[in-house]
């Protein structure tokens, strides 16, 4: 998830044999991608190099472009 709302164009998408969906995204500031897994978890990589992972069970990790991890739990 980008820290600000930014429009993007999907440049490719698919579903793998486990039923996990992915798409490649082109933003004005660069490229990124998104995975949505059949277990409810999902993952974003943003153009600035930051990432966001949600395990689908109430825990998430945001990693800044510099590599600092911020973990959150809603449990």
N, CA, C and O atoms as a GROMACS GRO file, in nm:
protein
  300
    1UNK      N    1   0.083  -0.116   0.000
    1UNK     CA    2   0.000   0.000   0.000
    1UNK      C    3   0.088   0.123   0.000
    1UNK      O    4   0.177   0.137   0.084
    2UNK      N    5   0.065   0.210  -0.091
    2UNK     CA    6   0.140   0.334  -0.095
    2UNK      C    7   0.099   0.422   0.022
    2UNK      O    8  -0.014   0.414   0.071
    3UNK      N    9   0.192   0.505   0.065
    3UNK     CA   10   0.160   0.595   0.175
    3UNK      C   11   0.064   0.704   0.131
    3UNK      O   12  -0.002   0.766   0.215
    4UNK      N   13   0.055   0.729   0.002
    4UNK     CA   14  -0.043   0.822  -0.050
    4UNK      C   15  -0.118   0.752  -0.163
    4UNK      O   16  -0.068   0.656  -0.221
    5UNK      N   17  -0.235   0.801  -0.192
    5UNK     CA   18  -0.314   0.740  -0.299
    5UNK      C   19  -0.253   0.779  -0.433
    5UNK      O   20  -0.231   0.897  -0.460
    6UNK      N   21  -0.225   0.681  -0.514
    6UNK     CA   22  -0.164   0.706  -0.644
    6UNK      C   23  -0.227   0.611  -0.744
    6UNK      O   24  -0.235   0.490  -0.721
    7UNK      N   25  -0.270   0.666  -0.856
    7UNK     CA   26  -0.329   0.583  -0.960
    7UNK      C   27  -0.222   0.493  -1.021
    7UNK      O   28  -0.104   0.527  -1.023
    8UNK      N   29  -0.266   0.379  -1.071
    8UNK     CA   30  -0.174   0.286  -1.135
    8UNK      C   31  -0.245   0.215  -1.249
    8UNK      O   32  -0.368   0.214  -1.258
    9UNK      N   33  -0.164   0.157  -1.337
    9UNK     CA   34  -0.213   0.075  -1.447
    9UNK      C   35  -0.166  -0.067  -1.423
    9UNK      O   36  -0.048  -0.090  -1.397
   10UNK      N   37  -0.256  -0.163  -1.432
   10UNK     CA   38  -0.219  -0.304  -1.418
   10UNK      C   39  -0.156  -0.348  -1.550
   10UNK      O   40  -0.220  -0.342  -1.655
   11UNK      N   41  -0.031  -0.393  -1.544
   11UNK     CA   42   0.041  -0.433  -1.665
   11UNK      C   43   0.048  -0.584  -1.682
   11UNK      O   44   0.094  -0.633  -1.785
   12UNK      N   45   0.001  -0.658  -1.584
   12UNK     CA   46  -0.004  -0.804  -1.593
   12UNK      C   47  -0.073  -0.859  -1.470
   12UNK      O   48  -0.066  -0.800  -1.362
   13UNK      N   49  -0.141  -0.972  -1.487
   13UNK     CA   50  -0.207  -1.034  -1.371
   13UNK      C   51  -0.224  -1.182  -1.399
   13UNK      O   52  -0.219  -1.227  -1.514
   14UNK      N   53  -0.243  -1.257  -1.294
   14UNK     CA   54  -0.263  -1.400  -1.311
   14UNK      C   55  -0.298  -1.468  -1.180
   14UNK      O   56  -0.307  -1.404  -1.075
   15UNK      N   57  -0.318  -1.598  -1.189
   15UNK     CA   58  -0.347  -1.682  -1.074
   15UNK      C   59  -0.258  -1.805  -1.084
   15UNK      O   60  -0.253  -1.869  -1.188
   16UNK      N   61  -0.188  -1.838  -0.976
   16UNK     CA   62  -0.101  -1.955  -0.982
   16UNK      C   63  -0.178  -2.083  -0.947
   16UNK      O   64  -0.298  -2.078  -0.922
   17UNK      N   65  -0.109  -2.194  -0.946
   17UNK     CA   66  -0.175  -2.324  -0.927
   17UNK      C   67  -0.233  -2.341  -0.787
   17UNK      O   68  -0.319  -2.427  -0.766
   18UNK      N   69  -0.188  -2.260  -0.690
   18UNK     CA   70  -0.244  -2.266  -0.555
   18UNK      C   71  -0.364  -2.172  -0.538
   18UNK      O   72  -0.422  -2.165  -0.430
   19UNK      N   73  -0.401  -2.102  -0.643
   19UNK     CA   74  -0.514  -2.009  -0.637
   19UNK      C   75  -0.477  -1.871  -0.588
   19UNK      O   76  -0.565  -1.789  -0.560
   20UNK      N   77  -0.348  -1.843  -0.576
   20UNK     CA   78  -0.302  -1.711  -0.533
   20UNK      C   79  -0.300  -1.616  -0.652
   20UNK      O   80  -0.251  -1.651  -0.759
   21UNK      N   81  -0.352  -1.496  -0.632
   21UNK     CA   82  -0.361  -1.399  -0.741
   21UNK      C   83  -0.251  -1.295  -0.727
   21UNK      O   84  -0.210  -1.261  -0.616
   22UNK      N   85  -0.204  -1.245  -0.839
   22UNK     CA   86  -0.100  -1.143  -0.840
   22UNK      C   87  -0.130  -1.043  -0.950
   22UNK      O   88  -0.198  -1.074  -1.047
   23UNK      N   89  -0.078  -0.923  -0.934
   23UNK     CA   90  -0.078  -0.829  -1.045
   23UNK      C   91   0.042  -0.736  -1.036
   23UNK      O   92   0.086  -0.698  -0.927
   24UNK      N   93   0.092  -0.700  -1.153
   24UNK     CA   94   0.200  -0.602  -1.164
   24UNK      C   95   0.135  -0.467  -1.188
   24UNK      O   96   0.039  -0.456  -1.264
   25UNK      N   97   0.188  -0.364  -1.123
   25UNK     CA   98   0.129  -0.232  -1.131
   25UNK      C   99   0.233  -0.129  -1.174
   25UNK      O  100   0.346  -0.128  -1.125
   26UNK      N  101   0.193  -0.043  -1.265
   26UNK     CA  102   0.280   0.066  -1.308
   26UNK      C  103   0.223   0.198  -1.257
   26UNK      O  104   0.112   0.237  -1.293
   27UNK      N  105   0.299   0.265  -1.173
   27UNK     CA  106   0.263   0.396  -1.119
   27UNK      C  107   0.345   0.502  -1.193
   27UNK      O  108   0.440   0.469  -1.264
   28UNK      N  109   0.308   0.627  -1.178
   28UNK     CA  110   0.388   0.734  -1.239
   28UNK      C  111   0.528   0.739  -1.178
   28UNK      O  112   0.623   0.783  -1.243
   29UNK      N  113   0.541   0.693  -1.054
   29UNK     CA  114   0.670   0.696  -0.984
   29UNK      C  115   0.750   0.567  -0.997
   29UNK      O  116   0.861   0.559  -0.943
   30UNK      N  117   0.698   0.467  -1.067
   30UNK     CA  118   0.770   0.340  -1.083
   30UNK      C  119   0.675   0.222  -1.082
   30UNK      O  120   0.554   0.238  -1.097
   31UNK      N  121   0.731   0.104  -1.064
   31UNK     CA  122   0.649  -0.017  -1.068
   31UNK      C  123   0.637  -0.081  -0.930
   31UNK      O  124   0.718  -0.057  -0.841
   32UNK      N  125   0.534  -0.162  -0.916
   32UNK     CA  126   0.511  -0.236  -0.792
   32UNK      C  127   0.429  -0.359  -0.822
   32UNK      O  128   0.396  -0.385  -0.938
   33UNK      N  129   0.396  -0.434  -0.720
   33UNK     CA  130   0.310  -0.550  -0.742
   33UNK      C  131   0.230  -0.583  -0.617
   33UNK      O  132   0.257  -0.531  -0.509
   34UNK      N  133   0.132  -0.669  -0.636
   34UNK     CA  134   0.040  -0.707  -0.528
   34UNK      C  135   0.012  -0.856  -0.541
   34UNK      O  136  -0.015  -0.905  -0.651
   35UNK      N  137   0.018  -0.927  -0.429
   35UNK     CA  138  -0.024  -1.068  -0.422
   35UNK      C  139  -0.143  -1.077  -0.328
   35UNK      O  140  -0.145  -1.014  -0.223
   36UNK      N  141  -0.240  -1.156  -0.365
   36UNK     CA  142  -0.355  -1.185  -0.280
   36UNK      C  143  -0.365  -1.336  -0.271
   36UNK      O  144  -0.396  -1.402  -0.371
   37UNK      N  145  -0.339  -1.391  -0.154
   37UNK     CA  146  -0.329  -1.536  -0.140
   37UNK      C  147  -0.459  -1.601  -0.095
   37UNK      O  148  -0.543  -1.537  -0.032
   38UNK      N  149  -0.475  -1.727  -0.129
   38UNK     CA  150  -0.599  -1.799  -0.100
   38UNK      C  151  -0.622  -1.816   0.050
   38UNK      O  152  -0.735  -1.844   0.092
   39UNK      N  153  -0.519  -1.799   0.132
   39UNK     CA  154  -0.535  -1.810   0.277
   39UNK      C  155  -0.578  -1.678   0.342
   39UNK      O  156  -0.590  -1.670   0.464
   40UNK      N  157  -0.601  -1.576   0.260
   40UNK     CA  158  -0.645  -1.446   0.311
   40UNK      C  159  -0.534  -1.346   0.332
   40UNK      O  160  -0.560  -1.229   0.360
   41UNK      N  161  -0.410  -1.388   0.317
   41UNK     CA  162  -0.298  -1.296   0.333
   41UNK      C  163  -0.275  -1.220   0.203
   41UNK      O  164  -0.318  -1.262   0.095
   42UNK      N  165  -0.207  -1.106   0.215
   42UNK     CA  166  -0.174  -1.030   0.094
   42UNK      C  167  -0.047  -0.951   0.116
   42UNK      O  168  -0.003  -0.930   0.229
   43UNK      N  169   0.012  -0.906   0.005
   43UNK     CA  170   0.144  -0.844   0.006
   43UNK      C  171   0.150  -0.738  -0.102
   43UNK      O  172   0.104  -0.760  -0.214
   44UNK      N  173   0.206  -0.623  -0.070
   44UNK     CA  174   0.230  -0.517  -0.167
   44UNK      C  175   0.378  -0.483  -0.170
   44UNK      O  176   0.443  -0.481  -0.066
   45UNK      N  177   0.430  -0.456  -0.288
   45UNK     CA  178   0.558  -0.388  -0.299
   45UNK      C  179   0.532  -0.259  -0.374
   45UNK      O  180   0.476  -0.260  -0.483
   46UNK      N  181   0.573  -0.148  -0.315
   46UNK     CA  182   0.547  -0.016  -0.369
   46UNK      C  183   0.664   0.036  -0.451
   46UNK      O  184   0.776  -0.013  -0.436
   47UNK      N  185   0.640   0.135  -0.536
   47UNK     CA  186   0.747   0.190  -0.620
   47UNK      C  187   0.866   0.244  -0.541
   47UNK      O  188   0.979   0.244  -0.591
   48UNK      N  189   0.843   0.291  -0.419
   48UNK     CA  190   0.952   0.347  -0.339
   48UNK      C  191   1.034   0.240  -0.267
   48UNK      O  192   1.128   0.272  -0.194
   49UNK      N  193   0.999   0.112  -0.287
   49UNK     CA  194   1.072   0.003  -0.225
   49UNK      C  195   1.013  -0.045  -0.094
   49UNK      O  196   1.058  -0.145  -0.039
   50UNK      N  197   0.913   0.025  -0.043
   50UNK     CA  198   0.848  -0.020   0.080
   50UNK      C  199   0.759  -0.140   0.050
   50UNK      O  200   0.716  -0.160  -0.064
   51UNK      N  201   0.732  -0.219   0.152
   51UNK     CA  202   0.645  -0.335   0.137
   51UNK      C  203   0.543  -0.339   0.250
   51UNK      O  204   0.564  -0.280   0.356
   52UNK      N  205   0.434  -0.409   0.225
   52UNK     CA  206   0.331  -0.428   0.327
   52UNK      C  207   0.283  -0.571   0.316
   52UNK      O  208   0.245  -0.616   0.208
   53UNK      N  209   0.283  -0.642   0.428
   53UNK     CA  210   0.233  -0.779   0.432
   53UNK      C  211   0.129  -0.791   0.541
   53UNK      O  212   0.152  -0.749   0.654
   54UNK      N  213   0.015  -0.847   0.508
   54UNK     CA  214  -0.091  -0.876   0.605
   54UNK      C  215  -0.113  -1.026   0.602
   54UNK      O  216  -0.134  -1.083   0.495
   55UNK      N  217  -0.108  -1.091   0.718
   55UNK     CA  218  -0.119  -1.237   0.720
   55UNK      C  219  -0.263  -1.287   0.714
   55UNK      O  220  -0.286  -1.408   0.716
   56UNK      N  221  -0.360  -1.195   0.706
   56UNK     CA  222  -0.500  -1.235   0.698
   56UNK      C  223  -0.559  -1.279   0.830
   56UNK      O  224  -0.675  -1.320   0.836
   57UNK      N  225  -0.479  -1.270   0.937
   57UNK     CA  226  -0.524  -1.314   1.070
   57UNK      C  227  -0.505  -1.205   1.174
   57UNK      O  228  -0.505  -1.232   1.294
   58UNK      N  229  -0.490  -1.082   1.129
   58UNK     CA  230  -0.479  -0.971   1.222
   58UNK      C  231  -0.340  -0.916   1.244
   58UNK      O  232  -0.323  -0.822   1.322
   59UNK      N  233  -0.239  -0.973   1.179
   59UNK     CA  234  -0.103  -0.923   1.195
   59UNK      C  235  -0.052  -0.869   1.062
   59UNK      O  236  -0.077  -0.927   0.956
   60UNK      N  237   0.019  -0.758   1.068
   60UNK     CA  238   0.073  -0.699   0.946
   60UNK      C  239   0.212  -0.643   0.973
   60UNK      O  240   0.247  -0.611   1.087
   61UNK      N  241   0.290  -0.633   0.867
   61UNK     CA  242   0.424  -0.575   0.874
   61UNK      C  243   0.442  -0.479   0.759
   61UNK      O  244   0.424  -0.515   0.643
   62UNK      N  245   0.476  -0.355   0.792
   62UNK     CA  246   0.513  -0.255   0.693
   62UNK      C  247   0.663  -0.238   0.700
   62UNK      O  248   0.718  -0.218   0.809
   63UNK      N  249   0.730  -0.246   0.587
   63UNK     CA  250   0.874  -0.226   0.582
   63UNK      C  251   0.902  -0.100   0.502
   63UNK      O  252   0.861  -0.089   0.386
   64UNK      N  253   0.971  -0.006   0.562
   64UNK     CA  254   1.001   0.122   0.498
   64UNK      C  255   1.103   0.102   0.386
   64UNK      O  256   1.168  -0.003   0.379
   65UNK      N  257   1.119   0.202   0.300
   65UNK     CA  258   1.221   0.190   0.194
   65UNK      C  259   1.362   0.167   0.249
   65UNK      O  260   1.445   0.107   0.182
   66UNK      N  261   1.389   0.213   0.372
   66UNK     CA  262   1.522   0.194   0.431
   66UNK      C  263   1.536   0.061   0.504
   66UNK      O  264   1.644   0.029   0.553
   67UNK      N  265   1.427  -0.018   0.510
   67UNK     CA  266   1.434  -0.151   0.570
   67UNK      C  267   1.383  -0.161   0.712
   67UNK      O  268   1.386  -0.269   0.771
   68UNK      N  269   1.335  -0.052   0.769
   68UNK     CA  270   1.280  -0.054   0.906
   68UNK      C  271   1.144  -0.123   0.905
   68UNK      O  272   1.057  -0.087   0.825
   69UNK      N  273   1.125  -0.221   0.993
   69UNK     CA  274   0.999  -0.295   0.999
   69UNK      C  275   0.909  -0.241   1.109
   69UNK      O  276   0.953  -0.218   1.222
   70UNK      N  277   0.782  -0.222   1.074
   70UNK     CA  278   0.682  -0.179   1.170
   70UNK      C  279   0.574  -0.287   1.174
   70UNK      O  280   0.504  -0.308   1.075
   71UNK      N  281   0.563  -0.355   1.288
   71UNK     CA  282   0.466  -0.464   1.300
   71UNK      C  283   0.345  -0.416   1.378
   71UNK      O  284   0.357  -0.341   1.475
   72UNK      N  285   0.227  -0.462   1.334
   72UNK     CA  286   0.103  -0.428   1.403
   72UNK      C  287   0.019  -0.553   1.419
   72UNK      O  288   0.028  -0.646   1.339
   73UNK      N  289  -0.061  -0.554   1.523
   73UNK     CA  290  -0.152  -0.666   1.546
   73UNK      C  291  -0.286  -0.610   1.591
   73UNK      O  292  -0.292  -0.520   1.674
   74UNK      N  293  -0.393  -0.666   1.536
   74UNK     CA  294  -0.528  -0.626   1.578
   74UNK      C  295  -0.589  -0.731   1.668
   74UNK      O  296  -0.708  -0.724   1.700
   75UNK      N  297  -0.509  -0.828   1.709
   75UNK     CA  298  -0.559  -0.935   1.796
   75UNK      C  299  -0.546  -0.897   1.941
   75UNK      O  300  -0.583  -0.975   2.029
   0.00000   0.00000   0.00000
